[in-house]
Amino acid sequence: MKSGPLLFTTPTTIMASPETLYCYHCGRHHPREEMRQIETKGGKKWRCIKSIEATKKSSVLRDAFGKTVTADNRSGNQTRIKARLEAERLTVR
């Protein structure tokens, strides 16, 4: 079985491809030029420049950034859930 890039998108993400990397912090795929590799306790991980810059700001702005990411993730999850439920509804008939 051949594996390829991920075949899904959400309104706030870019489809995974060889030119994109997954940001472990915000949970999205970004173009490679917007990413930096960060050393963590668990090893090296990719993180987007936007999330790195956000950590240098005040806690109020960091909280606002986190809430934005959470809202985007929640919206994407709801969209996927609705699509799955609709697909299941159509296959039951």
C-alpha positions in Angstrom: 0.0 0.0 0.0 1.4 3.3 -1.1 1.2 6.2 1.4 1.1 9.8 0.3 0.4 13.2 1.7 -2.6 13.7 3.9 -5.8 14.3 1.9 -7.8 16.6 4.2 -8.0 20.3 4.9 -9.8 22.5 7.3 -10.6 26.2 6.7 -7.5 27.2 8.7 -4.9 24.7 7.5 -2.9 24.1 4.3 -3.1 20.6 2.9 0.0 18.6 3.9 2.5 18.2 1.2 6.3 17.8 0.9 6.5 21.6 1.0 4.7 21.9 4.3 5.6 20.9 7.9 3.4 20.2 10.9 3.6 22.7 13.8 3.4 20.8 17.0 2.4 24.0 18.9 -0.6 25.2 16.9 -1.5 21.9 15.2 -1.4 23.2 11.6 0.6 22.6 8.5 2.7 25.6 7.3 5.0 26.3 4.4 8.5 25.1 5.2 9.9 28.7 5.1 7.5 29.7 8.0 8.9 26.9 10.3 11.8 26.5 12.6 13.1 23.4 14.2 13.0 23.6 18.0 14.9 21.4 20.5 12.5 19.9 23.1 12.9 17.3 25.9 11.4 14.8 23.5 13.7 15.7 20.6 13.6 18.1 17.7 10.2 19.3 16.6 9.0 21.8 14.0 7.2 25.0 15.2 5.9 28.0 13.2 7.5 31.4 13.5 4.2 32.9 14.4 3.9 30.7 17.5 7.6 31.3 18.4 7.1 35.1 18.2 3.9 34.9 20.2 5.8 33.5 23.2 7.9 36.6 23.3 4.8 38.8 23.9 2.9 39.6 27.1 0.8 37.0 28.8 -2.4 38.9 27.7 -1.3 38.6 24.0 -0.2 35.0 24.5 -3.6 34.1 25.9 -5.3 35.9 23.0 -3.2 33.9 20.5 -4.0 30.6 22.4 -7.7 31.4 22.3 -7.5 32.1 18.6 -5.8 28.7 18.0 -8.3 26.9 20.2 -11.2 28.5 18.4 -9.7 27.6 15.0 -9.1 24.0 16.1 -12.6 23.7 17.6 -14.2 25.0 14.4 -12.2 22.6 12.3 -13.1 19.7 14.5 -16.8 20.6 14.4 -16.6 20.7 10.6 -15.0 17.3 10.4 -17.6 15.8 12.8 -20.5 17.3 10.8 -19.0 15.9 7.6 -18.5 12.4 9.2 -22.1 12.4 10.6 -23.5 13.4 7.2 -21.5 10.7 5.5 -22.8 8.1 8.0 -26.3 9.3 7.6 -26.1 8.9 3.8 -24.7 5.4 4.1 -27.4 4.2 6.4 -30.1 4.6 3.8 
